[in-house]
């Protein structure tokens, strides 16, 4: 049986939350929420996160866009993380 460090456990919990929590936008900032699921509520509590948890790093990198970035792609300005709408715009050009 392997022994996990506290840091490894916390990192794993955060990875799980980032995979399964519900993405939304609050006041123009991407965030994650538990959606009222008790397991996610417990994980947020362990991480010390508010619900919703603000994730500005998850925003689309197109100027003025506050939607969640869903994919990354090369652009004329370098590699960017974009929402579906802005990804399609880049793909068409």
N, C-alpha and C positions, 0 to 999 in steps of 0.2 A: 504494500500500500504506500502510495507516495504521500509526502508531506508538503502541503502548500503553505506558502508564506501569506501573511495577511495582505500584502500588496498584490500578490497573484490572485487571491480570492476577490479583492475589490476590483481589480482589472477585469476579471471574468464577469462579475456582476454588472459592471458598467457596459461591457460588450453585449451582454444579454439584453439589458435595458435598451441600449441603442438599436438593437435588432428588433425587439418586440414592442416597444412603447409606440404610442400613436403620434405621428408627426402632425403638427398643426402650426398656425401662425398666431401670435398674440402681439398686438400693437406693432405690427410690421416686422416682428422678429420671429424666425423659426423657433419652435420649441417642441419638446416631447411631453406627453401627458400619459397618465396611467389609464385613463378612460374608466376609472373606478374599479379596475381589476385589483383585487386584494394582493395578489402575488407581486404585481408591479408596484403597488403602494408600499409593500414591505421592502422591495429592492430600492425604491427611491429613498425610503427612510434610512436604510443601511448606508446609502451613498451620501446622505445629508442633503438631498436635492428637494427643492420646492416642486410642487405640482401646479402648473406646468414648469418644466425646467427649460430656461432659455438656452438656445443653441445658435447664436449668431454665426458661428463658423459653418453652419449648414446652409446658409443662404446662397442663392444663385448669385454668381459673380457678374451677371449682366448689370450694367449701371441702372440704378433705381429699382431693381427687382427685389422683392422680399420673399419670393416663393422658395421652397426647399429645392436645393440642387439635387438632381436625380442621376446625373451622369457627367462624366468628364470627357473633354474632347480638345484636340488641338484647335486653336483659333489663330487668326493673323496676329493677335496680340499675345500669343503664348497659350499654354494649356490652361483651361478654365473649367470650373465646375458650374454646370448650368441646369436650370429647370427644363422640363420637356419642351416648353414653348421656345425658349431661346436656343436650345439644342437644335430644334428643327430649323430655325432661322439660319444657324451656322451651317447646317448640313445642306441647305438649299443654295448657299452662296458659293 
